[in-house]
C-alpha cells in the first residue's frame, strides 16, 4: 500500500511538503528523490524514525537504505559515532556485528531500542559489554539507571555479564 501511495504522491514530482507525510513513505524513495526538499542527512534522520518493519529485515531495499545512509554520513569503515547513530535511528538495528564491535559502546543505547537481533549482533553486543570499554563502564559499576537505559539488551546478556552486575 505504501509503495502505491508513493507513486500517487510523486506522480507530479516530489512534493515540497514531503516531511509532512508519514515517515514510512520515505522507505520507498531514494535520497536523490528527496534532494529537492532537503539533504541526505535529513532524509536518513526521517527514515530512522520510520517503522522499518514495513520492509522485511533481509530485503534488498532495506539493506540498500542502510548502505546509502552510511555513505551519506561518510561513516569511515565500520566505526559509527554517537552522532551518526542518532541520525541512523532505527537503521542502527540493521548494523552487522563488525559495526557494533568497531563502534565500541557508542551504539549500545541505540541498539537497546531494537526489537530483535541476529546471532552475530548478539555476539558483538556481548563482546562490547565484556570489553568494559563503553560509556557505561564495566557491568560491576552499573546502576539501576544503567540497566534501565540498556533494558532492551538484557535478553542478550550471558551469564558472565549478568553475574558481574551488582544486585
Protein Blocks (a to p, Z undefined) as FASTA:
>chain_A
ZZmmmmmmmmnopafklmmpcfklmmmpcfklmmmnocfklmmmmmmmpcfklpcfklmk
lmmmmmmmmmmnopghjaccfklmmmnmmmmmmpcfklmmmnmmmlmmmmmmpfbdcfkl
mmmmmmmmmnopafkopfklpcfklmmmmmmmmmmpcfklmmmpcZZ
